[in-house]
Amino acid sequence: MPLAEIEISNHSSVLPDAIVAFLREADLRVSQFLENNPRRATGFVPSDFKTVYHALQAITSANLASGSSLCEWGSGFGVVASLASMLEFMACGIEIDQDLVDASRRLADDFGLSVEFAQGSFIPSGAESLAEEAYVDNNASYSWLITDAEDGYEELQRGLEDFDVVFAYPWPGEDYLISSLFEEYAAEGALLLTYDYPETVRLRRKVCESSDNE
């Protein structure tokens, strides 16, 4: 099933005070983490959280999602999943780095947010060959491509097909694999929201071949 592009408003409304306070603390913790772990800084690059928040807000305002479940792929500090929770999504994140999983849980807990984080790979079980094929075909280098890691969905007790929205921040050249995984394993009607540097987002929906583009 192909992915249909959906236009969403780029209008940046004023952020609620609760979001401002949360993002201020999140930015502080991310900065401290990068200062204390300089060798890992190149493997962890956060998106512009305000831009992503406005995109999530646009999705909820226009009722674009078929449901309220959201999964953040490569969740890092879990900021996007936490923002989604603040917009009343049932949110979770999958992250390969246990230190980042622990940090994301602390951040969410400190703000009283109901977000679940799992340590493992967001590549669905059985999709390893697809991921490796995309790696070879595109002559790309996926920093997070670890196909022998534990399946993060198992810890969440949910599959990719159970989520209405998936968020990802692809590295340059990685969008092909992100879209291929989503197109193959996500449920029909699900939304894929990706952050594209600098400060832009892209929203796509998985549709039937016969469906008209949004």
N, C-alpha and C positions, 0 to 999 in steps of 0.2 A: 504494500500500500504506500502510495507517495505521501510526501509532506507538503501541505498547502500553506503558503505564506499568509500571515494575518497582520494587518497594520494596526498598531496601537498608538495611542496618543503619546507624544513626547513631552506633553505639558508637565512641567514640574511644579506641583502644588506645594504649599508650605507644609513642612513636615510637622506632625504632631509632637508635642513636647516629650512624650514617652519614647518616641522613635529617636528623637535627637539625643536624649540621655543614653539610650541603649547604644546608638552608633558611636557616641563619644567614648564610652567605655570599651566597646569592641575595638575601635581604632587604637586606643591606648594599649590594649592587651596584644593586639597584632603587632604593633610597633615594638613592644617589649620582647615579644617572641623572636622577631627578626633580629633585634639587637643581640639577644642572647644566643642565637643560633645562626650566625652569619653564613655558615656553610650550607645551610638548608634554605636560605632565603631565595636562591634561584629556583627551587622546586616548589615554592609556595608564593603565589602572586594573587592577592585578593582582587576581586572585581570592585567596581565603584558601587558601593552598597546603596547609595541614594538613588542612582539610576535604576538599579534592580528593584528597589522598593516601589518606585513609581510605576514600573512595569507590572509588578504584582498587584498594585492598587488598581491599575487599569483593567487587569484581568478580572478582578473581583467586581469592579464597578460596572463593567459591561457584561458580567455573567458569561464569560467566554469559556470557562472550564466546565466540564460535564459533572464534576464533583469537587470535593474539598481536600483530597489527599495530594500531598506534594512530597517529592523526594529530591534532595540536593545531591548531585553526583560530585564526588571529590569535595566533600563539604568543608574541609579545613577547620576553621573556627566555628563553623555552623551558623554564620551570621545570616545568610539568606534563609535557611530553614527557620531560624528564630524570628526573622522579620515576617516570614509567611505565617508563623504561629500567631504573631501579633495581629495579623489580618484574618485570623480565625481559620486558617488552613490546619488540617491535621498533618503536621510536617515532620519529616525525618531527614537524616543525612547519612550518607555512606562515605567513609574515609579510610584510606589504607594505612595512614600513620596513627598509631595508638596515642602518641603524645597530643596530636591535634584532636583526636576523639575526646580525650580526657579534658582538654581545654574547652572544647565546645560544650561539653556537659556542664562544666563549672559555670561558664558564661550563662547558659540557659537557666540553670538552677538559681543563680544569683538574681535573675530577673523574674523568677517564678514562672518560667515558660514551660509548657508541656511539649517538649520536642524530644524525639528519640534519635540516638546516634548509634550506628553500628560500625565496627571496625572490620574492614574487608574490601573486596573489589566490587565495583558497581557493574562489572561485566557479568551478565547473567550466566548461570551455569549452562554449558552447552554452546556458548557463543565464543569460546576461546579461539576456535578455528577462524571464525569470521573476523575477529580482532587481529589475529596474526596475518590473515590474508590481506586485510586493509593496510596493515603495516608494510607488507612487501610490495603491494600494488602501487602504493603512493610514495614509496621510498622515504617514509617519514620516520621521525623518532618521537615516540610517545613516551614522555617521561613517567607516566603513571601506568603504562601497559605492563601489568604483572598478572599473567594469566593463570598462575598456579597458586594465587592467594585464596583465602577462604571467601566464600560467597557472602557478601554483606546482606543479601536478601534473606538468607537463612536465619540470621540473628534477628532480623525484623519480623520474620515469619510472614513475609509478603513477597510477591513477585513483582517484577517490573510492570506486568500487565495490570496490577492493582492500583497504579497511581494515575491520577488525572492530570497532574502537571509534573514535569521533570525540569530541573534547572541544572545547567552546566556552563562552565567557563572553559571553552576549548583553547588549548595552546595553538599558536599559528600552525596551520596544516592539519589540525586534529578534528576539524568540524566534520570531515567526511566520515570518520569512524563514529563520532558521537551520533550523527544523523542515521548512519547505517544500523547501529545498535538499537536506536529508538524505533526506527522504521520496522525493524524485524520483530522486536519483542514487546513494544508498548501496545496498549489496547487501542482499538479504533476510537477516534475522537479525542485521544489524549493530546496534551499540549507539550511542546518542547520549547522552553525559553532558554536562550543562550545569550551570554554577554560577549560583545565584540568590542575590544579596545579600539578607540578611546570612547568611553561613555555612551555606547550605543547597545541596543538589545535587538534580538531577532526572535520572533514568535512564529512557530509553525504547528500545524495540527495534522495528525495522522488521519488520512481519509481514504475512502474506497477509490478505486481507479475511476469509477463512474461519477464520483462526486464532483461538484463544481468547486473551484477554488474559493476560499473565503474572501 
